Amino acid sequence: MLRIDAPLITRLTPHLPELAAELLDAALNTAPAMARTIPDGHFYEEVATVIASSVSGFLQAIAEERPLTTAEIAELAGPVTERHAEDGIPLATLMVALHGGVEHLLNIVASLTTPDDVDDLVAFTLRLIDLLKLTTVVIAETYADTVQSLYSAEFEANQNICKALLRGDAVDDAVAGAKVSLADSYQVVALQVGSGAQPTNTGEVLVARRRARWARRVLDDLVGWTVLHTFDGCRGIVLVPNSGEHDGTVPSVEELVHAIQDRLKADIYAGTCRAEERAAIPTAADDSRALAELAQRLAKPPGVYATENLLLEFQLTRPSQVRDQILAKLTPLEAQPHLMEALTTHIKHGVDRKLAAAELFVHPNTLSYRLRRIGELTGIDPTTPDGSRLFAAALTIRNLES
C-alpha cells in the first residue's frame, strides 16, 4: 500500500507549488487546436486552481489510505466542466487535455523514481488510473447534463418568444406552452459591449458565450424569474417588466446594467426605452439600439442612456431633409482641413479662444482670422450663439457619419 511518507511521494512534494500550471500547460499542449484558439489565460484562473486542489485532495486521500470519492471529484471538476460545456469546447477536446495532464504527471513521478521505488510507482499509477476513471465519468455526465440544459426546449422556447415580441408577432400560443409569463409593458434595454462587434475568431466566440451566460445569471438572480433577452455576449435586447407587473420589486435598469458590467468586467453601453404595450416593443428596441450605439460612437462613458440623455444627438441621427441641410453647411470647409480643425476646436472650447488657439498651436489672432474665413465661406458666423449652435449640430452629424 502506498503511504504518504513514501520516498517517492516525499520527492514529489517540493514540486507541488508549480505543478498546477505545469500540468495545465501540458494538457493544453496535448490539445493544440484548443490552445491556439482560446484567449490567453482563459483557463488559468479557474482550472489551475482546480488542478492544485485535485492534487492536494489526491495526496490527502493517500495519507488517509482511502480512494477519492465520486462526490469529491464532482465538487472539483463539475463546475469547471459545466463552464467549458457552456463555452462550447468539445467534450473530446476536454478528455484529450485531461489525459495529457495525467500523462505529464506520470512522467514527472517516473523521473523521480529510483529502483527502490518500483512498488510505490505501481501503487501510485493504479491510484492515478482510478482517479482518471472517476474523473472521466464525472466530466462526461456533467457535460451531457449541461448541454441538455443549454439547448432544452424551455430555453429555446423563451428565446423564440423574445424574438417574436421584438418582431411584433403574436406570442399567446407560444407562451401557453412555456414556463414564462408576460408583462403588459416593458422597459426595453439594448445592451452593447464596447462597440458591439461580433466575434471574428474562436477565442472571441468563447469570451462572448461566457459573457452571455454570466449576464443571463445576473438577470435571473436580480429579477427573480426568467428574463426574456437576446443578449449574445456582444449585443442584444433585454425585456425588463415594469415594476408592478410581477410580484416583488423589479430592479431598475441602472441596477441591472451596473451588475452585468461588474460581472462581465467590460464596458457596457445600454439604451433604454419604455414600451407601454407589447405592440410597442419593436419600435422601443430599435430606438434603444440606436441610443446605445450613439453613446458609444460619441465616446460617452459606459452606462445607461435614455432618449432624454441624448435628445439632440438622437434627433440628429434621424434621416430628414433638415438634417441634410444642416450637414451641408460644412461642405465649403471639406477641402480646407485647417479651417475644419479650427471650427471643431472652437466649438469644443466655446468662448475660450485662447485655449482653443493653444490646442491648435496658433496665435489667437490666427484663430480669429480662420473663424472669419469660415464665416465668409459658409455665410454663418461661428462666433455668434446661433452660428455656434448650428455648426455644433453639423459637426455632430458629420462625426456620426464618419
ABEGO torsion letter per residue (X at the ends): XBBAABAAAAAAAAAAAAAAAAAAAAAAAABAAAAAABBBGAAAAAAAAAAAAAAAAAAAAAAAGBBBBAAAAAAAAAAAAAAAAAAGBBAAAAAAAAAAAAAAAAAAAAAABBAAAAAAAAAAAAAAAAAAAAAAAAAAAAAAAAAAAAABAAAAAAAAAAAAAAAGBBAAAAAAABBBBBBABBBBBBBBBEAGBBBABAAAAAAAAAAAAAAAAAAAAAAGBBBBBABAGABEBBBBBBBGABBEBBBBAAAAAAAAAAAAGBBBBBBBBBBABAAAAAAAAAAAAAAAAAAAAAGBBBEBBBAAAAAAAAAAABBBAAAAAAAAAAAAAAABAAAAAAAAAAAAAEABAAAAAAAAGBBAAAAAAAAAAAAAAAGBBAABAAAAAAAAAAAAAAAAAX
